[in-house]
Each structure stands twice: as C-alpha cells, then as structure tokens.
Amino acid sequence: MEIKCLAQGHNLVILPRPAILRLQSKSRSEERGDPFKKKVLDGRQLALKVSANSVYGFTGAQVGKLPCLAISQSVTAFGRMMIEKTKQLVEGAYNIKSGYSHDAQVIYGDTDSVMVNFGVDTVAESMKLGQEAASNISKSFQEPIKLEFEKVYFPYLLINKKRYAGLFFTKPDTYDKMDCKGIETVRRDNCPLVSNVVGQCLQKILIDRDPDGAVNYAKQVISDILCNRVDISQLVITKELTKTGEEYAGRQAHVELAERMRKRDAGSAPALGDRVPYVIIGGAKGAATYEKSEDPMYVLEHSLPIDTKYYVENQLKGPLLRIFDPVLGENKAEAILLRLPPVLRREHTLVKTYVAPKIGGLTMFAKKKKRCIGCNAVLDKENAAVCPYCKTKESEIYQKEVAQMSALEVKFARLWTQCQRCQGSLHEDILCTSRDCPIFYMRKKIQKDLADKNTVIKQFGNPVW
C-alpha cells in the first residue's frame, strides 16, 4: 500500500499496489541516475499497472475475454474493507486525545486511495506524519500488505469523486508539479480552449494563490468567445468515427458531418477509424447540435459564424463551475461568471459580435456593396477605396493597412517555420494535413486573412512614386 499526505488541507493517501513487481520497478527507477534507464524502468512499472488493471477489467465484464465477476467483486470488496479499516485506524490514532494538535480526518477514499487531512500547517510536518502513519498502520495488516508514504498535496482542491487537483510535493522544499486527476486539463473530449482555460485558472488558484485573478481571467475568456476573438483552432472538437450512422443509438455530430462531407467530396471525406474534427456553428433557433457541426476548413473558407452560446454553455460552463464552486461558494460561481437575467447580467456578457456568413440563408439574395476602408460608409464609386470624407486621410489609412498586412506576414512566417521544424526540414514545402494540430488551423486562418488583406490593399490601386 502507499500513502500520500497533505498538509493544512492536504491529505494522507493510502494506495494498495496490486503488483509487487511494479513497486520494485518504480523504486529502482527513482534510484537510477541515468535518465534513459530511469525512463525504461518507469515505462515498465506503467506497463505492469496497465496489465493488472486490464486483467481486473476483463474479470468485471460480463461479456469479454475473461469474465469472472467473483474475482472483480472480491478485489473491490477487499479494497473497500482495507480502506474502511485504514480510516478507523488513522482517525483513532491521530487525534487530540492522543497528543496531536488536530484530529485527523479522512476526507476521500476510492478504490485504492485514502486521503487524510492531518490539519498541520507545513508540508514537512505532513510528510513526517504520513511516514509515521504508514509505518504504524502497516503493522495492523497481514503481510505482504504494506502502507507506503508517497506524496503531499498542498494546496489541495477536491472537486468530487475522481476529480481533484493540487501541488504535488515529494520534498518539503518545493513542489514537483501541479497534479490534476479527472479534470478537463487531461481529458480529450473537449475543445483545446477548455483545457487551456481550466489549466490557467488552476495555476492562478493553486500556484499564484490568486482566486480573483482566476475569476477575471475566466470572465475575459467568456467575453472573448462572445465577441468572436478566440482563434478557431481553440474551438475544434475531434472524435473518432468508429461506426456508421445507423449503428449509433442517437445521431452524433461527427457522424452527421462525415456524411455531409461525403456528399460534398467523397474522396476527401473521413473513413471509419479516422478522427473527425468539427466546430459548432450558428444555426436556426432550436436546431440540434448534430445539425450545426461543420468542418473547420469549410467554416474558414465561407466565414460561417460560430455558435458562441454552445461553447459557453456546453463546453466551458461545467468545468468552470466545478472549479470555482468550492472556491467562491455553492451557486455563487454561476452568478459571477455566466449570463443571468437582465437585472443581474454581468458586464463581460453584454457585448456580442456576429459574423455574417458568405453562403446560405439571405446571403443568396443579398447584393454586396463596397464600403469605405476608413469609416465603413457605402461608396458611390466602385473603383474607390475611401469615401470623400476620408480622402484627406487616404495615405494614413493605406499605411495602416500595409502595417497590418506586414504583421500577418510575420505571424504566418513563424507558423510556417514551426510546421517545417515539426516536419523535420526547413527547406521543403509543408505536406502536413494533421487536423488535430491547432497550428494547422492557425496557419490556414492567417493564410485567409492575408488574402483578404491583400484584396483590401489592391483597392488603393498601384502606388505612384
């Protein structure tokens, strides 16, 4: 067994290890000085962990390669029995009556872990108590069961079952890393924006100890989404196409998109086994989500509007509330971060930006008119770039547009170089078409912006020297 401790809101965690070999490999990897050998041994102990968990999973499945519910139920029952016994022993031994400064409290236990709050103020005290508890409580179990101190979390944010985050300490001087379990920073079923926002918020709360800064950052991100300031590469959701549409119980967004792409161009449509990237675009009121899924490249080419409400309500809302509810108080996070009825509406949700699509709807019947680049007024002349009012500032407007194009060219060159380095050559054209890479969409977006900006500059005509 293994013990993880936490000081002052940190918790003592006791984990049973199913494989002695894994523990030996893990201890050997920590003793090795050679980084390569350390990685090999660490990989070996992870392989043993996956193998043991897989066998346990096989026995628990009624239909599979190795069904045997008696084994899986026994493992679960013995694990729970040891957790309950450990809880009783820790809370019975480490309390004020026994001479300690605080009553130890087991605040979490699941499958193979128990987290205990000793109530101490420092990481060093927590480690000392953890090692002491591991040694004393191990005597109550039959060999070869052994409790082993592993780590300290400080500070520690417990959200709910299998969801927590904290600073990971193995030495009292400084933390090793920010450890997250079951939180969106380590999950793949959301868009990259969710992982980045949750990671930044946790860093501000746990490392910087600045909850107000985390709240302001979350507000700014929500405002950026509503105002269409978030890059499309951060909004792409990818899911694997494992079955045809008829085999799914319900209609899925990525399956419906694959079928639409097949009708447009069967040669480039995703096949079974491929990952399908998509974004959710604006649609008719009441339209289902699967009807609004669209290929990110198609969205870029036709300037289709993103469904900002979907990304706020269905992507960001849940993860943010899970983090901020324990920090701000029950039901206060939604009142502070998200849009409420008009009386309580927050400033960061008041302004929205709507992107007009180039295809579909009323755009089929609309006639586009040229507008002044300076003030956006409708132009009388088709070959003019600015209106008569802005004519005196034409040179200034032209220089501003050229400067913006130069900035776009610099950004495109950097993205291009990054893709070349990833490809392994700085002298060949980029052949990568990875739809899971955010840089791919950023590069395509800048490429489109450059073409649009070049069209604007051409309206001024050829420069006269």
Long-range contacts (C-beta under 8 A, 24 or more apart in sequence): 1-82, 1-86, 1-134, 1-138, 1-141, 1-145, 1-146, 1-147, 1-148, 2-147, 2-148, 2-149, 2-150, 3-130, 3-131, 3-133, 3-134, 3-147, 3-148, 3-149, 3-150, 4-113, 4-115, 4-130, 4-149, 4-150, 4-151, 4-152, 4-153, 5-116, 5-118, 5-126, 5-127, 5-129, 5-130, 5-133, 5-149, 5-151, 5-152, 6-115, 6-116, 6-117, 6-118, 6-126, 6-152, 6-153, 6-154, 6-156, 6-166, 7-118, 7-120, 7-121, 7-122, 7-123, 7-124, 7-125, 7-126, 7-127, 7-152, 7-154, 8-119, 8-120, 8-121, 8-122, 8-126, 8-154, 8-155, 9-117, 9-154, 9-155, 9-156, 10-117, 10-118, 10-120, 10-123, 10-126, 10-152, 10-153, 10-154, 10-155, 10-156, 10-166, 11-107, 11-108, 11-115, 11-116, 11-117, 11-153, 11-156, 11-158, 12-90, 12-104, 12-114, 12-115, 12-116, 12-117, 12-118, 12-126, 12-129, 12-130, 12-133, 13-113, 13-114, 13-115, 13-116, 13-150, 13-151, 14-83, 14-86, 14-113, 14-114, 14-116, 14-134, 14-137, 14-147, 15-112, 15-113, 15-114, 15-150, 16-79, 16-82, 16-112, 16-145, 17-148, 18-52, 18-56, 19-48, 19-49, 19-51, 19-52, 20-144, 21-48, 22-48, 22-49, 22-52, 23-148, 76-111, 79-111, 79-112, 82-141, 82-145, 83-109, 83-114, 85-140, 85-141, 86-114, 86-137, 86-147, 87-114, 89-137, 89-140, 90-114, 90-116, 90-133, 90-137, 91-116, 93-133, 93-136, 93-137, 94-118, 94-129, 94-133, 107-158, 108-158, 108-164, 110-161, 110-162, 115-156, 115-158, 122-172, 123-152, 123-154, 123-169, 123-172, 124-172, 126-152, 126-154, 127-152, 127-169, 127-172, 151-176, 153-179, 155-206, 155-209, 157-202, 157-205, 157-206, 157-323, 157-326, 157-327, 158-326, 159-183, 159-322, 159-323, 159-326, 160-322, 163-322, 165-202, 165-206, 166-206, 167-206, 167-207, 178-202, 178-203, 178-206, 178-207, 183-319, 183-322, 183-323, 184-319, 188-238, 189-237, 189-239, 190-237, 190-315, 190-319, 191-234, 191-235, 191-236, 191-237, 191-311, 191-315, 192-233, 192-234, 192-235, 192-236, 192-438, 193-221, 193-225, 193-230, 193-234, 193-235, 193-311, 193-315, 193-316, 194-315, 194-316, 194-319, 196-234, 197-221, 197-316, 197-319, 197-320, 198-319, 198-320, 198-323, 201-320, 201-323, 201-324, 202-323, 205-323, 205-327, 211-327, 211-328, 214-324, 214-327, 215-324, 215-328, 215-336, 215-337, 218-320, 218-324, 218-337, 219-337, 219-346, 219-348, 220-348, 221-316, 222-312, 222-316, 222-337, 222-338, 222-348, 222-349, 223-348, 223-349, 223-351, 225-308, 225-311, 225-312, 225-316, 226-308, 226-312, 226-349, 226-351, 226-352, 226-353, 227-351, 227-352, 227-353, 228-305, 228-306, 228-308, 228-353, 228-354, 228-355, 229-353, 231-438, 231-441, 231-442, 231-445, 232-279, 232-296, 232-299, 232-300, 232-306, 232-441, 232-445, 233-296, 233-438, 233-439, 233-440, 233-441, 233-442, 233-445, 234-438, 235-279, 235-280, 235-306, 235-311, 236-277, 236-278, 236-279, 236-296, 236-435, 236-438, 236-441, 237-277, 237-278, 237-279, 237-280, 238-275, 238-276, 238-277, 238-278, 238-435, 238-436, 239-275, 239-276, 239-278, 240-273, 240-274, 240-275, 240-276, 241-270, 241-271, 241-272, 241-273, 241-274, 241-275, 241-276, 242-272, 242-273, 243-272, 244-272, 251-288, 251-290, 252-290, 253-278, 253-280, 253-289, 253-290, 253-292, 253-293, 254-278, 254-293, 255-290, 256-290, 256-291, 256-293, 257-293, 257-294, 257-295, 261-295, 275-435, 275-436, 277-435, 277-436, 279-306, 280-306, 280-307, 280-310, 280-311, 281-305, 281-306, 281-307, 282-306, 282-307, 282-354, 283-307, 289-314, 296-435, 296-441, 297-441, 297-444, 300-441, 300-444, 300-445, 300-448, 301-448, 302-357, 302-358, 302-359, 303-355, 303-356, 303-357, 303-358, 304-355, 304-357, 304-359, 305-354, 305-355, 305-356, 305-357, 306-355, 308-352, 312-338, 312-339, 370-459, 373-397, 373-401, 373-456, 373-459, 384-459, 385-459, 385-460, 385-461, 394-460, 398-457, 398-460, 401-453, 401-456, 401-457, 401-460, 402-457, 404-453, 405-450, 405-453, 405-454, 405-457, 408-446, 408-449, 408-450, 408-453, 409-450, 411-446, 412-443, 412-446, 412-447, 412-450, 415-439, 415-442, 415-443, 415-446, 416-443, 419-443
